[in-house]
Amino acid sequence: MKAKERIRKIAANRWARTAALAVTAAIGFSWLYSHGISPVWAAVAIVCFRGLFRFIYRIACILVALAIILCILSFLIF
């Protein structure tokens, strides 16, 4: 029980969440930079075009769900 309590305490900690978000953002921007996209322009695009990124996220979710359904159906048929 001590480990679970400690994990909950860390998860509820505001600073831990902020640090996790910063590490995730650093990894994401580093990946974008290694692929030729400036972190500044990526941040500007995220801030200015929120609706576009929500739309892209929804499309990605639909495509992943469709792929999973097709895999299940192909397994059942063949």
N, C-alpha and C positions, 0 to 999 in steps of 0.2 A: 504494500500500500504506500510505502514511502516514496517509491519511484513515481507512481501515478500522481501523488500529491505534488511532487517536485515538478513533474512535467506540466501539470495544470497551472502551477504557480508561474512557471516560465512562459507558458502560452498566454496567460492573462496579463503578463507584464508588458506594458506599453513600449518600453525600450527594446525588448526582445523582438516585438513585431516590427518596430521601426528598423532595427538592424537587419532583420530577415528581408524586409522590403528593399533596403539599400543594397544588400548583397545580390538579390535577384535582379534588381535594376542594373547593377554594375555588370553582371554576367550577360544580361540581355543586350545592353548597349555595347559591350565588348564584342559580342557576336556580330551585331550589326556593323560595327566599325571594321571588323575583319572581313566583312563582305562588301565594303566600299560605301557604307551609308554613315554619314556624320551623325554622332550622337545628338548634336544640337538640332539638326534638321529632323531627326527622329522624334525628339521631345516636342518640337514645334508642331509636327504633324499630329502627334497624339493629343496635344492640347487643343489645336485648332479644329481638328476633324474627328471629334469624339463619336459622332453619329456614324461616320464611315467605318471606324474600327469596331463599333458594336455590330454593324451590318456584316462586316467580314467575319467576326466571331460567330455570329448566328449561322452564316453560310458554312463555316468550317464545322460547326457542331452538327448541322444537318448532313453534311457529307460524311462525317465519321459515323453517324448513326446509320446512314444508308449503307455504308461499307460493312458495318457489323451485321445488319440485317441480311445483306446479300451473302456474306460468309456463312451465316447460319442456314439460310435457304439452300445454298449450294451444298452444304454438308448434308442436309436432309434429303436433297434430291439425288445426289450422287453417292 
